[in-house]
Amino acid sequence: MRFADADIFRPNAAPPEADGLPQPGPTREWTASGVISVLSEMALPERLLRMQQVLAARTRDVTVVLENPYDPHNISAVLRSCDAFGVQDVHIIGSKARLAAANKVTKGSHQWIDLYHHEQAVAGAQKLKDAGYELVMTHPEGAWVPSDLASIPKLALVFGNEHEGISKEVGALCSAAVRIPMCGFVESLNLSVSAAIVLHAATGARSRGLPEPVRENLLARWLRASVPRSAEILAAFDAR
């Protein structure tokens, strides 16, 4: 499911309505396989192998939803956790004003995942639900614990604003709430820490894999982001 009418934050990548690549050269319409054929020869073998290993562990069966996130460092930390646990898609519903400021602390993770923005929070959450995802919000009094998440076929984990939490309207679309059991004096954890704990539980025992066309398109995009002067290289092939 591609969220075609959502804005997407994806540097050096295709528009959200297509899983293809941007047209890097002035004349040729490059296919993903064409980009891979050219740029894989330019990539370090160990770097190419690492990309292929990461692709094999990617999943779109788990996605993360951030409602009106405020702190750019928290956003960045969540993105890094998503990359680390193999989650390909992240949806920001509501505000996007502070997202750009987070790029300097994402450690490059924004190049490897698909980050979408939906202006209307409820509409964005509903779109995920219509796509077959079960929405589960995090809440300190939730009936579920993180280990309950692994068995949900298509899971959208909803995290609220650091100050206001999840809105009532978005919460009403969630079928359950998950809490992180704690035994200390603290009653809550930082957003990014909570996301990492819950993602680890939700993805740990889950089967992985993306359809072949999606894997091919992602590999081509990652090669474009990794190979120095990739646009110039592809343009040179156009000129032949």
C-alpha positions as CSV (number, residue, x, y, z in Angstrom):
1,M,0.0,0.0,0.0
2,R,1.5,3.3,-1.1
3,F,0.1,6.4,0.6
4,A,0.0,8.3,-2.6
5,D,-1.8,11.4,-1.4
6,A,0.4,11.9,1.7
7,D,3.4,14.2,1.6
8,I,6.6,12.2,1.8
9,F,9.9,13.2,3.2
10,R,12.3,11.1,1.2
11,P,15.5,12.8,0.0
12,N,16.7,11.6,-3.4
13,A,13.7,9.4,-3.9
14,A,10.7,8.9,-6.0
15,P,7.4,10.7,-5.6
16,P,5.0,8.7,-3.2
17,E,2.6,7.8,-6.0
18,A,5.2,5.5,-7.5
19,D,7.6,3.0,-6.2
20,G,10.0,3.9,-9.0
21,L,13.0,6.2,-9.0
22,P,13.5,9.8,-10.0
23,Q,14.8,10.3,-13.5
24,P,18.5,11.0,-12.9
25,G,19.5,11.6,-16.4
26,P,18.4,14.1,-19.0
27,T,17.0,11.7,-21.5
28,R,16.6,8.1,-20.2
29,E,13.8,6.9,-18.0
30,W,15.8,4.8,-15.7
31,T,14.3,1.6,-14.3
32,A,15.2,0.3,-10.9
33,S,17.0,-2.7,-12.5
34,G,18.9,-0.3,-14.8
35,V,20.1,1.8,-11.9
36,I,21.2,-1.3,-10.0
37,S,23.0,-2.7,-13.0
38,V,25.1,0.5,-13.3
39,L,25.6,1.6,-9.7
40,S,26.2,-1.8,-8.1
41,E,29.4,-1.9,-10.1
42,M,30.4,1.4,-8.4
43,A,29.6,0.4,-4.8
44,L,32.0,-1.3,-2.5
45,P,31.2,-5.0,-2.4
46,E,30.8,-5.0,1.4
47,R,28.5,-2.0,1.2
48,L,26.3,-3.7,-1.5
49,L,26.2,-6.9,0.6
50,R,25.1,-4.9,3.6
51,M,22.3,-3.3,1.7
52,Q,21.1,-6.7,0.5
53,Q,21.2,-8.1,4.1
54,V,19.2,-5.1,5.4
55,L,16.6,-5.4,2.6
56,A,16.1,-9.1,3.5
57,A,15.1,-8.1,7.0
58,R,12.8,-5.2,6.1
59,T,9.1,-5.3,6.8
60,R,6.0,-3.2,6.2
61,D,3.8,-5.4,8.4
62,V,4.8,-3.1,11.3
63,T,4.6,0.7,10.9
64,V,5.0,3.6,13.3
65,V,2.6,6.5,13.6
66,L,3.7,9.7,15.4
67,E,0.9,12.2,16.2
68,N,2.1,15.8,16.2
69,P,5.6,15.0,17.5
70,Y,7.3,18.0,19.0
71,D,11.0,17.3,19.8
72,P,13.2,16.8,16.7
73,H,15.7,14.7,18.7
74,N,12.9,12.4,19.7
75,I,11.7,12.1,16.0
76,S,15.2,11.3,15.0
77,A,15.7,8.7,17.6
78,V,12.5,7.0,16.6
79,L,13.6,7.0,13.0
80,R,16.9,5.3,14.0
81,S,15.0,2.7,16.0
82,C,12.7,2.0,13.0
83,D,15.7,1.5,10.8
84,A,17.4,-0.7,13.4
85,F,14.4,-3.0,13.8
86,G,13.7,-3.2,10.1
87,V,10.5,-1.1,9.9
88,Q,10.3,0.5,6.5
89,D,7.4,3.0,6.9
90,V,6.9,5.8,9.4
91,H,3.8,8.1,9.3
92,I,3.7,11.5,10.9
93,I,0.1,12.6,11.3
94,G,-0.6,16.3,12.1
95,S,2.3,18.6,12.3
96,K,5.4,18.6,10.2
97,A,6.8,22.0,11.2
98,R,9.8,20.7,13.2
99,L,10.7,17.7,11.1
100,A,13.3,19.5,8.9
101,A,15.2,20.5,12.0
102,A,15.7,16.8,12.9
103,N,17.6,15.9,9.7
104,K,21.0,16.8,11.3
105,V,20.5,14.2,14.1
106,T,18.9,11.4,12.1
107,K,22.4,9.8,11.5
108,G,21.3,9.3,7.9
109,S,18.4,7.0,8.7
110,H,15.9,9.1,6.8
111,Q,17.6,7.9,3.6
112,W,16.7,4.3,4.3
113,I,13.1,4.5,5.4
114,D,9.9,5.9,3.9
115,L,8.6,8.8,6.0
116,Y,5.1,10.1,5.2
117,H,3.2,13.1,6.5
118,H,-0.6,13.4,6.7
119,E,-1.8,16.9,7.3
120,Q,-5.0,15.6,9.0
121,A,-4.3,13.3,11.9
122,V,-7.6,11.5,12.0
123,A,-7.6,11.0,8.2
124,G,-4.1,9.7,8.2
125,A,-4.8,7.2,11.0
126,Q,-8.0,6.1,9.2
127,K,-6.1,5.6,6.0
128,L,-3.8,3.1,7.7
129,K,-6.8,1.4,9.2
130,D,-8.4,1.1,5.8
131,A,-5.2,-0.4,4.5
132,G,-5.6,-3.3,7.0
133,Y,-3.4,-2.2,9.8
134,E,-4.6,-2.7,13.4
135,L,-3.9,0.5,15.3
136,V,-2.5,0.1,18.8
137,M,-1.6,3.1,20.9
138,T,0.9,3.3,23.7
139,H,-0.6,4.2,27.1
140,P,0.6,3.7,30.7
141,E,-2.6,2.0,31.6
142,G,-2.9,-0.2,28.5
143,A,-4.2,-3.7,28.9
144,W,-1.6,-5.1,26.6
145,V,2.2,-5.6,27.1
146,P,4.8,-5.4,24.3
147,S,4.9,-9.2,23.9
148,D,1.3,-9.2,22.8
149,L,2.2,-7.3,19.6
150,A,4.2,-9.9,17.8
151,S,1.1,-11.9,16.7
152,I,-0.7,-9.0,15.0
153,P,-0.4,-9.5,11.2
154,K,-0.4,-5.8,10.3
155,L,0.4,-3.5,13.1
156,A,0.5,0.3,13.3
157,L,2.0,1.5,16.6
158,V,0.6,5.0,17.5
159,F,2.7,7.3,19.7
160,G,1.4,10.6,20.9
161,N,2.8,14.1,21.4
162,E,5.4,14.3,24.2
163,H,3.2,16.9,26.0
164,E,-0.4,16.1,25.1
165,G,-0.3,12.4,24.3
166,I,-2.6,10.8,21.7
167,S,-5.7,12.8,20.8
168,K,-9.1,11.4,21.7
169,E,-10.0,11.3,18.0
170,V,-7.0,9.2,17.0
171,G,-7.3,7.1,20.2
172,A,-10.8,6.2,19.2
173,L,-9.5,4.5,16.0
174,C,-7.1,2.3,18.0
175,S,-8.3,-1.2,18.9
176,A,-6.0,-1.6,21.9
177,A,-3.4,0.1,24.1
178,V,-0.1,-1.3,25.1
179,R,1.9,-0.3,28.2
180,I,5.5,-0.9,29.2
181,P,5.6,-2.6,32.6
182,M,7.9,-0.7,35.0
183,C,8.9,-1.4,38.6
184,G,10.8,1.7,39.5
185,F,9.8,5.2,40.7
186,V,9.4,6.6,37.2
187,E,5.9,6.4,35.7
188,S,6.8,7.0,32.1
189,L,9.7,6.8,29.6
190,N,10.9,9.2,26.9
191,L,9.1,8.8,23.6
192,S,12.1,7.4,21.8
193,V,12.9,4.9,24.5
194,S,9.3,3.7,24.6
195,A,9.3,3.3,20.8
196,A,12.5,1.3,20.9
197,I,11.2,-1.1,23.5
198,V,7.9,-1.6,21.8
199,L,9.4,-2.0,18.4
200,H,11.8,-4.6,19.6
201,A,8.9,-6.7,21.0
202,A,6.7,-6.2,17.9
203,T,9.3,-7.1,15.3
204,G,11.6,-9.6,17.1
205,A,9.9,-12.9,16.1
206,R,8.1,-11.6,13.0
207,S,8.8,-13.0,9.5
208,R,10.5,-10.5,7.2
209,G,10.5,-9.7,3.6
210,L,9.1,-7.3,0.9
211,P,7.8,-8.1,-2.6
212,E,10.5,-8.3,-5.2
213,P,9.6,-5.1,-7.0
214,V,9.7,-3.2,-3.7
215,R,13.1,-4.6,-2.8
216,E,14.4,-3.8,-6.2
217,N,13.2,-0.2,-6.0
218,L,14.6,0.3,-2.5
219,L,18.0,-1.1,-3.5
220,A,18.2,1.2,-6.5
221,R,17.3,4.2,-4.2
222,W,19.8,3.2,-1.6
223,L,22.5,2.8,-4.2
224,R,21.8,6.3,-5.5
225,A,22.2,7.6,-1.9
226,S,25.4,5.7,-1.3
227,V,27.4,5.9,-4.5
228,P,29.3,9.2,-4.7
229,R,28.2,11.3,-7.7
230,S,25.6,8.7,-8.6
231,A,23.5,11.3,-10.6
232,E,26.6,12.2,-12.7
233,I,27.4,8.6,-13.3
234,L,23.9,7.9,-14.6
235,A,23.9,11.0,-16.7
236,A,27.1,9.9,-18.3
237,F,25.5,6.6,-19.3
238,D,22.7,8.7,-20.8
239,A,25.2,10.5,-23.0
240,R,26.5,7.2,-24.5
